[in-house]
């Protein structure tokens, strides 16, 4: 799977968009920036390829980004070491 990028951006009404790169409409609208960020990270954790969350502040400048790694399809069975 390819890596995806989700953007968390402010709206003029005070809510926050979670929008996948290249999408015409937001995936979800959240009441707070934290809720939008958590939703974007949840989407990426469900994606086997992982991806990145880019977060804008109220001044529309990117203030943070977070990379979510892909899940290991074959996790180790040895849990003692």
PyMOL CGO cylinders between C-alpha atoms (Angstrom):
from pymol import cmd
from pymol.cgo import CYLINDER

trace = [
    CYLINDER, 0.00, 0.00, 0.00, 1.11, 3.55, -0.53, 0.3, 1, 1, 1, 1, 1, 1,
    CYLINDER, 1.11, 3.55, -0.53, 1.65, 6.01, 2.25, 0.3, 1, 1, 1, 1, 1, 1,
    CYLINDER, 1.65, 6.01, 2.25, -1.10, 8.54, 2.75, 0.3, 1, 1, 1, 1, 1, 1,
    CYLINDER, -1.10, 8.54, 2.75, -0.97, 12.09, 4.05, 0.3, 1, 1, 1, 1, 1, 1,
    CYLINDER, -0.97, 12.09, 4.05, -3.75, 13.69, 6.07, 0.3, 1, 1, 1, 1, 1, 1,
    CYLINDER, -3.75, 13.69, 6.07, -3.92, 17.42, 6.75, 0.3, 1, 1, 1, 1, 1, 1,
    CYLINDER, -3.92, 17.42, 6.75, -5.50, 18.94, 9.86, 0.3, 1, 1, 1, 1, 1, 1,
    CYLINDER, -5.50, 18.94, 9.86, -6.57, 22.47, 8.96, 0.3, 1, 1, 1, 1, 1, 1,
    CYLINDER, -6.57, 22.47, 8.96, -8.67, 25.16, 10.67, 0.3, 1, 1, 1, 1, 1, 1,
    CYLINDER, -8.67, 25.16, 10.67, -12.05, 26.21, 9.31, 0.3, 1, 1, 1, 1, 1, 1,
    CYLINDER, -12.05, 26.21, 9.31, -13.55, 29.68, 9.35, 0.3, 1, 1, 1, 1, 1, 1,
    CYLINDER, -13.55, 29.68, 9.35, -16.34, 28.53, 11.71, 0.3, 1, 1, 1, 1, 1, 1,
    CYLINDER, -16.34, 28.53, 11.71, -13.88, 27.37, 14.40, 0.3, 1, 1, 1, 1, 1, 1,
    CYLINDER, -13.88, 27.37, 14.40, -14.00, 23.66, 13.63, 0.3, 1, 1, 1, 1, 1, 1,
    CYLINDER, -14.00, 23.66, 13.63, -11.14, 21.61, 12.15, 0.3, 1, 1, 1, 1, 1, 1,
    CYLINDER, -11.14, 21.61, 12.15, -10.94, 19.64, 8.89, 0.3, 1, 1, 1, 1, 1, 1,
    CYLINDER, -10.94, 19.64, 8.89, -9.22, 16.30, 8.44, 0.3, 1, 1, 1, 1, 1, 1,
    CYLINDER, -9.22, 16.30, 8.44, -8.51, 16.05, 4.74, 0.3, 1, 1, 1, 1, 1, 1,
    CYLINDER, -8.51, 16.05, 4.74, -6.63, 13.39, 2.82, 0.3, 1, 1, 1, 1, 1, 1,
    CYLINDER, -6.63, 13.39, 2.82, -4.12, 14.67, 0.29, 0.3, 1, 1, 1, 1, 1, 1,
    CYLINDER, -4.12, 14.67, 0.29, -5.77, 15.11, -3.09, 0.3, 1, 1, 1, 1, 1, 1,
    CYLINDER, -5.77, 15.11, -3.09, -9.32, 14.88, -1.75, 0.3, 1, 1, 1, 1, 1, 1,
    CYLINDER, -9.32, 14.88, -1.75, -11.90, 17.47, -2.74, 0.3, 1, 1, 1, 1, 1, 1,
    CYLINDER, -11.90, 17.47, -2.74, -13.80, 17.33, 0.56, 0.3, 1, 1, 1, 1, 1, 1,
    CYLINDER, -13.80, 17.33, 0.56, -12.69, 16.74, 4.15, 0.3, 1, 1, 1, 1, 1, 1,
    CYLINDER, -12.69, 16.74, 4.15, -12.92, 13.21, 5.54, 0.3, 1, 1, 1, 1, 1, 1,
    CYLINDER, -12.92, 13.21, 5.54, -14.28, 14.52, 8.82, 0.3, 1, 1, 1, 1, 1, 1,
    CYLINDER, -14.28, 14.52, 8.82, -14.94, 17.83, 10.59, 0.3, 1, 1, 1, 1, 1, 1,
    CYLINDER, -14.94, 17.83, 10.59, -13.95, 17.88, 14.27, 0.3, 1, 1, 1, 1, 1, 1,
    CYLINDER, -13.95, 17.88, 14.27, -14.76, 20.46, 16.97, 0.3, 1, 1, 1, 1, 1, 1,
    CYLINDER, -14.76, 20.46, 16.97, -11.16, 20.70, 18.24, 0.3, 1, 1, 1, 1, 1, 1,
    CYLINDER, -11.16, 20.70, 18.24, -7.69, 20.43, 16.76, 0.3, 1, 1, 1, 1, 1, 1,
    CYLINDER, -7.69, 20.43, 16.76, -6.83, 17.58, 19.11, 0.3, 1, 1, 1, 1, 1, 1,
    CYLINDER, -6.83, 17.58, 19.11, -9.89, 15.57, 18.05, 0.3, 1, 1, 1, 1, 1, 1,
    CYLINDER, -9.89, 15.57, 18.05, -9.05, 16.15, 14.37, 0.3, 1, 1, 1, 1, 1, 1,
    CYLINDER, -9.05, 16.15, 14.37, -5.44, 15.07, 14.92, 0.3, 1, 1, 1, 1, 1, 1,
    CYLINDER, -5.44, 15.07, 14.92, -6.52, 11.91, 16.74, 0.3, 1, 1, 1, 1, 1, 1,
    CYLINDER, -6.52, 11.91, 16.74, -8.98, 11.04, 13.96, 0.3, 1, 1, 1, 1, 1, 1,
    CYLINDER, -8.98, 11.04, 13.96, -6.30, 11.48, 11.29, 0.3, 1, 1, 1, 1, 1, 1,
    CYLINDER, -6.30, 11.48, 11.29, -3.93, 9.23, 13.24, 0.3, 1, 1, 1, 1, 1, 1,
    CYLINDER, -3.93, 9.23, 13.24, -6.67, 6.63, 13.61, 0.3, 1, 1, 1, 1, 1, 1,
    CYLINDER, -6.67, 6.63, 13.61, -7.18, 6.60, 9.84, 0.3, 1, 1, 1, 1, 1, 1,
    CYLINDER, -7.18, 6.60, 9.84, -3.45, 6.05, 9.31, 0.3, 1, 1, 1, 1, 1, 1,
    CYLINDER, -3.45, 6.05, 9.31, -3.19, 3.28, 11.90, 0.3, 1, 1, 1, 1, 1, 1,
    CYLINDER, -3.19, 3.28, 11.90, -5.95, 1.44, 10.02, 0.3, 1, 1, 1, 1, 1, 1,
    CYLINDER, -5.95, 1.44, 10.02, -4.03, 1.89, 6.76, 0.3, 1, 1, 1, 1, 1, 1,
    CYLINDER, -4.03, 1.89, 6.76, -1.48, -0.92, 6.34, 0.3, 1, 1, 1, 1, 1, 1,
    CYLINDER, -1.48, -0.92, 6.34, 0.96, 1.43, 4.59, 0.3, 1, 1, 1, 1, 1, 1,
    CYLINDER, 0.96, 1.43, 4.59, 1.06, 4.09, 7.32, 0.3, 1, 1, 1, 1, 1, 1,
    CYLINDER, 1.06, 4.09, 7.32, 1.47, 7.74, 6.43, 0.3, 1, 1, 1, 1, 1, 1,
    CYLINDER, 1.47, 7.74, 6.43, 1.88, 11.25, 7.77, 0.3, 1, 1, 1, 1, 1, 1,
    CYLINDER, 1.88, 11.25, 7.77, -0.30, 13.77, 9.61, 0.3, 1, 1, 1, 1, 1, 1,
    CYLINDER, -0.30, 13.77, 9.61, 0.46, 17.44, 8.87, 0.3, 1, 1, 1, 1, 1, 1,
    CYLINDER, 0.46, 17.44, 8.87, -1.04, 19.94, 11.32, 0.3, 1, 1, 1, 1, 1, 1,
    CYLINDER, -1.04, 19.94, 11.32, -1.68, 23.61, 10.63, 0.3, 1, 1, 1, 1, 1, 1,
    CYLINDER, -1.68, 23.61, 10.63, -2.08, 26.24, 13.32, 0.3, 1, 1, 1, 1, 1, 1,
    CYLINDER, -2.08, 26.24, 13.32, -4.63, 29.04, 13.37, 0.3, 1, 1, 1, 1, 1, 1,
    CYLINDER, -4.63, 29.04, 13.37, -2.20, 31.16, 11.32, 0.3, 1, 1, 1, 1, 1, 1,
    CYLINDER, -2.20, 31.16, 11.32, -2.32, 28.46, 8.57, 0.3, 1, 1, 1, 1, 1, 1,
    CYLINDER, -2.32, 28.46, 8.57, 1.40, 27.68, 8.98, 0.3, 1, 1, 1, 1, 1, 1,
    CYLINDER, 1.40, 27.68, 8.98, 2.36, 24.04, 9.45, 0.3, 1, 1, 1, 1, 1, 1,
    CYLINDER, 2.36, 24.04, 9.45, 3.29, 23.71, 13.10, 0.3, 1, 1, 1, 1, 1, 1,
    CYLINDER, 3.29, 23.71, 13.10, 3.77, 19.96, 13.40, 0.3, 1, 1, 1, 1, 1, 1,
    CYLINDER, 3.77, 19.96, 13.40, 3.85, 16.68, 11.52, 0.3, 1, 1, 1, 1, 1, 1,
    CYLINDER, 3.85, 16.68, 11.52, 3.76, 13.13, 12.75, 0.3, 1, 1, 1, 1, 1, 1,
    CYLINDER, 3.76, 13.13, 12.75, 4.66, 9.96, 10.89, 0.3, 1, 1, 1, 1, 1, 1,
    CYLINDER, 4.66, 9.96, 10.89, 2.62, 6.87, 11.62, 0.3, 1, 1, 1, 1, 1, 1,
    CYLINDER, 2.62, 6.87, 11.62, 4.51, 3.71, 10.70, 0.3, 1, 1, 1, 1, 1, 1,
    CYLINDER, 4.51, 3.71, 10.70, 3.02, 0.76, 9.02, 0.3, 1, 1, 1, 1, 1, 1,
    CYLINDER, 3.02, 0.76, 9.02, 2.01, -2.24, 11.07, 0.3, 1, 1, 1, 1, 1, 1,
    CYLINDER, 2.01, -2.24, 11.07, 4.31, -5.22, 11.08, 0.3, 1, 1, 1, 1, 1, 1,
    CYLINDER, 4.31, -5.22, 11.08, 2.47, -7.99, 9.19, 0.3, 1, 1, 1, 1, 1, 1,
    CYLINDER, 2.47, -7.99, 9.19, 4.61, -10.64, 10.94, 0.3, 1, 1, 1, 1, 1, 1,
    CYLINDER, 4.61, -10.64, 10.94, 5.24, -9.53, 14.52, 0.3, 1, 1, 1, 1, 1, 1,
    CYLINDER, 5.24, -9.53, 14.52, 7.72, -11.60, 16.56, 0.3, 1, 1, 1, 1, 1, 1,
    CYLINDER, 7.72, -11.60, 16.56, 6.26, -14.44, 18.57, 0.3, 1, 1, 1, 1, 1, 1,
    CYLINDER, 6.26, -14.44, 18.57, 8.97, -14.45, 21.23, 0.3, 1, 1, 1, 1, 1, 1,
    CYLINDER, 8.97, -14.45, 21.23, 7.72, -12.05, 23.92, 0.3, 1, 1, 1, 1, 1, 1,
    CYLINDER, 7.72, -12.05, 23.92, 10.33, -12.93, 26.57, 0.3, 1, 1, 1, 1, 1, 1,
    CYLINDER, 10.33, -12.93, 26.57, 13.18, -10.98, 24.93, 0.3, 1, 1, 1, 1, 1, 1,
]
cmd.load_cgo(trace, "trace")
